[in-house]
């Protein structure tokens, strides 16, 4: 019984220590994400760079989003186009 109590106390002390190290991850800024997606470093995103490894329905959704964000229809997203919010269709 004493061993069980010692084990419970030890676990109780270890859990807060683990939680203290478990800081929530900060979400990367749009600029950081854009830079990570821009594989060739040309300062703009192609459709392929924007889609990444997405497949199926996720790739289709990414293509739709890309087309909506590509305001000048040049086939690339600038940082400004990438950061722009998409309006909700009514």
N, CA, C and O of each residue as an XYZ file, in Angstrom:
360
protein
N       0.821     -1.182      0.000
C       0.000      0.000      0.000
C       0.870      1.253      0.000
O       0.557      2.234     -0.674
N       1.948      1.215      0.748
C       2.853      2.352      0.817
C       3.484      2.610     -0.553
O       3.681      3.762     -0.938
N       3.803      1.533     -1.293
C       4.389      1.668     -2.631
C       3.409      2.318     -3.591
O       3.788      3.154     -4.411
N       2.152      1.930     -3.484
C       1.124      2.508     -4.344
C       0.985      4.000     -4.071
O       0.891      4.805     -4.998
N       0.972      4.360     -2.799
C       0.875      5.770     -2.421
C       2.076      6.551     -2.958
O       1.913      7.657     -3.473
N       3.262      5.992     -2.843
C       4.474      6.654     -3.330
C       4.411      6.835     -4.845
O       4.822      7.870     -5.370
N       3.899      5.831     -5.540
C       3.768      5.910     -6.992
C       2.779      7.019     -7.395
O       3.040      7.779     -8.327
N       1.663      7.101     -6.695
C       0.662      8.121     -6.996
C       1.229      9.514     -6.758
O       1.018     10.418     -7.566
N       1.940      9.689     -5.665
C       2.545     10.980     -5.356
C       3.587     11.341     -6.416
O       3.644     12.486     -6.865
N       4.406     10.374     -6.815
C       5.440     10.622     -7.823
C       4.810     11.030     -9.149
O       5.298     11.949     -9.806
N       3.749     10.367     -9.546
C       3.065     10.716    -10.791
C       2.447     12.105    -10.693
O       2.484     12.873    -11.654
N       1.889     12.421     -9.556
C       1.282     13.732     -9.351
C       2.301     14.852     -9.445
O       1.974     15.950     -9.895
N       3.528     14.591     -9.028
C       4.578     15.597     -9.111
C       5.133     15.705    -10.525
O       5.567     16.781    -10.935
N       5.126     14.621    -11.268
C       5.703     14.606    -12.609
C       4.788     15.292    -13.624
O       5.276     15.935    -14.554
N       3.493     15.167    -13.463
C       2.553     15.713    -14.445
C       2.665     17.229    -14.569
O       2.737     17.725    -15.693
N       2.683     17.999    -13.468
C       2.842     19.452    -13.637
C       4.161     19.832    -14.293
O       4.233     20.817    -15.028
N       5.197     19.059    -14.029
C       6.486     19.346    -14.653
C       6.403     19.152    -16.161
O       6.991     19.928    -16.915
N       5.694     18.145    -16.605
C       5.519     17.912    -18.036
C       4.667     19.016    -18.652
O       4.957     19.484    -19.753
N       3.638     19.425    -17.962
C       2.741     20.451    -18.485
C       3.460     21.789    -18.632
O       3.148     22.552    -19.547
N       4.400     22.084    -17.765
C       5.122     23.353    -17.838
C       5.960     23.442    -19.106
O       6.127     24.528    -19.662
N       6.488     22.314    -19.569
C       7.287     22.291    -20.792
C       6.414     22.276    -22.039
O       6.910     22.504    -23.143
N       5.147     22.015    -21.882
C       4.213     21.862    -22.994
C       3.587     23.203    -23.356
O       2.386     23.399    -23.170
N       4.393     24.123    -23.872
C       3.896     25.436    -24.258
C       3.162     25.314    -25.585
O       3.591     24.570    -26.467
N       2.059     26.041    -25.729
C       1.364     25.974    -27.020
C       2.263     26.531    -28.122
O       2.952     27.534    -27.937
N       2.239     25.862    -29.260
C       3.062     26.299    -30.383
C       2.475     27.571    -30.976
O       1.265     27.694    -31.167
N       3.361     28.507    -31.261
C       2.908     29.735    -31.898
C       2.642     29.468    -33.368
O       3.396     28.760    -34.035
N       1.561     30.046    -33.856
C       1.212     29.910    -35.266
C       2.175     30.771    -36.081
O       2.385     31.938    -35.750
N       2.761     30.215    -37.140
C       3.683     31.022    -37.949
C       2.947     32.175    -38.620
O       1.758     32.084    -38.928
N       3.675     33.252    -38.837
C       3.083     34.410    -39.497
C       2.819     34.077    -40.965
O       3.416     33.144    -41.502
N       1.936     34.827    -41.616
C       1.700     34.593    -43.051
C       2.995     34.721    -43.864
O       3.204     33.990    -44.832
N       3.850     35.648    -43.461
C       5.124     35.829    -44.172
C       6.012     34.599    -44.042
O       6.652     34.186    -45.010
N       6.052     34.017    -42.852
C       6.856     32.803    -42.639
C       6.300     31.629    -43.442
O       7.053     30.870    -44.051
N       4.980     31.490    -43.437
C       4.354     30.401    -44.191
C       4.582     30.587    -45.688
O       4.895     29.629    -46.394
N       4.425     31.819    -46.171
C       4.646     32.116    -47.588
C       6.071     31.737    -47.982
O       6.286     31.094    -49.010
N       7.028     32.131    -47.175
C       8.437     31.840    -47.461
C       8.699     30.334    -47.486
O       9.463     29.841    -48.316
N       8.056     29.608    -46.565
C       8.224     28.146    -46.525
C       7.616     27.497    -47.766
O       8.182     26.547    -48.306
N       6.479     27.998    -48.218
C       5.818     27.437    -49.399
C       6.543     27.788    -50.695
O       6.486     27.028    -51.662
N       7.219     28.923    -50.721
C       7.919     29.403    -51.919
C       9.210     28.604    -52.110
O      10.300     29.068    -51.774
N       9.067     27.411    -52.646
C      10.186     26.457    -52.739
C      11.345     26.973    -53.586
O      12.504     26.710    -53.266
N      11.049     27.707    -54.667
C      12.138     28.175    -55.533
C      12.632     29.576    -55.172
O      13.555     30.090    -55.803
N      12.016     30.200    -54.150
C      12.492     31.472    -53.644
C      12.330     32.659    -54.581
O      13.074     33.635    -54.483
N      11.355     32.582    -55.494
C      11.179     33.683    -56.453
C      10.245     34.788    -55.947
O       9.969     35.743    -56.673
N       9.760     34.664    -54.716
C       8.913     35.699    -54.144
C       7.458     35.611    -54.538
O       6.687     36.535    -54.278
N       7.071     34.513    -55.162
C       5.672     34.298    -55.518
C       5.392     32.795    -55.462
O       6.302     31.971    -55.550
N       4.112     32.466    -55.314
C       3.718     31.061    -55.229
C       3.022     30.613    -56.500
O       2.076     31.247    -56.966
N       3.503     29.515    -57.049
C       2.805     28.879    -58.164
C       1.692     28.007    -57.578
O       1.652     27.771    -56.370
N       0.804     27.537    -58.426
C      -0.258     26.645    -57.971
C       0.343     25.399    -57.336
O      -0.138     24.937    -56.302
N       1.385     24.855    -57.942
C       2.007     23.638    -57.412
C       2.622     23.881    -56.032
O       2.509     23.039    -55.141
N       3.264     25.021    -55.862
C       3.831     25.349    -54.553
C       2.710     25.516    -53.521
O       2.831     25.053    -52.387
N       1.629     26.174    -53.918
C       0.507     26.414    -53.015
C      -0.166     25.109    -52.611
O      -0.502     24.924    -51.441
N      -0.369     24.191    -53.573
C      -1.013     22.908    -53.276
C      -0.126     22.024    -52.423
O      -0.616     21.296    -51.560
N       1.167     22.082    -52.656
C       2.074     21.223    -51.909
C       1.800     19.757    -52.195
O       1.696     19.349    -53.352
N       1.683     18.975    -51.145
C       1.467     17.531    -51.285
C       0.005     17.137    -51.145
O      -0.311     15.951    -51.043
N      -0.887     18.117    -51.140
C      -2.314     17.803    -51.003
C      -2.783     16.970    -52.184
O      -2.313     17.127    -53.310
N      -3.717     16.087    -51.895
C      -4.271     15.230    -52.942
C      -5.779     15.165    -52.788
O      -6.327     15.488    -51.734
N      -6.433     14.744    -53.846
C      -7.875     14.539    -53.809
C      -8.648     15.813    -53.543
O      -8.392     16.851    -54.154
N      -9.603     15.722    -52.618
C     -10.483     16.836    -52.307
C      -9.713     18.037    -51.755
O     -10.062     19.181    -52.045
N      -8.682     17.787    -50.974
C      -7.880     18.884    -50.415
C      -7.133     19.629    -51.522
O      -6.990     20.850    -51.455
N      -6.661     18.915    -52.531
C      -5.983     19.556    -53.661
C      -6.974     20.390    -54.466
O      -6.645     21.493    -54.902
N      -8.170     19.876    -54.663
C      -9.211     20.609    -55.384
C      -9.572     21.891    -54.646
O      -9.712     22.945    -55.267
N      -9.721     21.810    -53.332
C     -10.036     22.987    -52.513
C      -8.895     24.004    -52.581
O      -9.139     25.208    -52.660
N      -7.653     23.523    -52.552
C      -6.490     24.419    -52.650
C      -6.486     25.130    -54.001
O      -6.189     26.323    -54.064
N      -6.810     24.421    -55.078
C      -6.865     25.038    -56.410
C      -7.927     26.128    -56.460
O      -7.696     27.197    -57.025
N      -9.092     25.860    -55.871
C     -10.162     26.857    -55.848
C      -9.732     28.096    -55.063
O      -9.968     29.226    -55.491
N      -9.109     27.875    -53.928
C      -8.634     28.979    -53.103
C      -7.582     29.786    -53.851
O      -7.603     31.016    -53.829
N      -6.661     29.090    -54.514
C      -5.606     29.755    -55.283
C      -6.217     30.671    -56.335
O      -5.817     31.828    -56.463
N      -7.185     30.157    -57.088
C      -7.810     30.941    -58.159
C      -8.518     32.175    -57.603
O      -8.493     33.234    -58.230
N      -9.148     32.051    -56.438
C      -9.822     33.191    -55.825
C      -8.818     34.231    -55.342
O      -9.071     35.431    -55.451
N      -7.700     33.793    -54.817
C      -6.692     34.706    -54.294
C      -5.875     35.369    -55.407
O      -5.372     36.477    -55.221
N      -5.739     34.713    -56.549
C      -4.940     35.233    -57.665
C      -5.727     36.325    -58.390
O      -6.286     36.099    -59.462
N      -5.759     37.508    -57.786
C      -6.602     38.613    -58.273
C      -6.239     39.088    -59.670
O      -7.119     39.489    -60.430
N      -4.947     39.049    -60.024
C      -4.558     39.510    -61.366
C      -4.482     38.370    -62.379
O      -4.077     38.589    -63.521
N      -4.860     37.178    -61.985
C      -4.918     35.987    -62.850
C      -3.629     35.735    -63.620
O      -3.658     35.345    -64.787
N      -2.490     35.963    -62.953
C      -1.216     35.710    -63.626
C      -0.662     34.319    -63.344
O       0.416     33.970    -63.824
N      -1.398     33.519    -62.564
C      -0.960     32.163    -62.271
C      -0.016     32.067    -61.077
O       0.546     31.006    -60.806
N       0.156     33.177    -60.366
C       1.019     33.207    -59.187
C       0.351     34.020    -58.088
O      -0.478     34.889    -58.359
N       0.721     33.729    -56.847
C       0.271     34.528    -55.723
C       1.440     35.328    -55.182
O       2.502     34.780    -54.887
N       1.232     36.629    -55.057
C       2.205     37.475    -54.371
C       1.926     37.351    -52.877
O       0.917     36.772    -52.474
N       2.809     37.890    -52.071
C       2.588     37.864    -50.629
C       1.292     38.597    -50.278
O       0.529     38.137    -49.429
N       1.044     39.732    -50.926
C      -0.191     40.481    -50.656
C      -1.430     39.671    -51.015
O      -2.397     39.646    -50.253
N      -1.407     39.009    -52.171
C      -2.543     38.171    -52.565
C      -2.706     37.015    -51.595
O      -3.825     36.659    -51.225
N      -1.594     36.429    -51.183
C      -1.630     35.298    -50.249
C      -2.245     35.714    -48.915
O      -3.037     34.973    -48.332
N      -1.878     36.899    -48.439
C      -2.350     37.355    -47.129
C      -3.787     37.852    -47.145
O      -4.427     37.916    -46.095
N      -4.305     38.203    -48.314
C      -5.654     38.750    -48.411
C      -6.690     37.728    -47.947
O      -6.621     36.546    -48.284
N      -7.642     38.213    -47.171
C      -8.737     37.348    -46.703
C      -9.716     37.124    -47.835
O      -9.965     38.006    -48.657
N     -10.267     35.919    -47.856
C     -11.310     35.621    -48.842
C     -12.655     35.973    -48.242
O     -12.947     35.623    -47.098
N     -13.466     36.663    -49.011
C     -14.809     37.007    -48.539
C     -15.715     35.784    -48.604
O     -15.532     34.900    -49.441
N     -16.688     35.751    -47.711
C     -17.674     34.669    -47.703
C     -18.737     34.949    -48.749
O     -19.253     36.062    -48.845
N     -19.059     33.926    -49.534
C     -20.119     34.070    -50.540
C     -21.468     34.079    -49.820
O     -21.697     33.300    -48.895
N     -22.349     34.969    -50.260
C     -23.679     35.057    -49.637
C     -24.696     34.347    -50.477
O     -25.873     34.310    -50.120
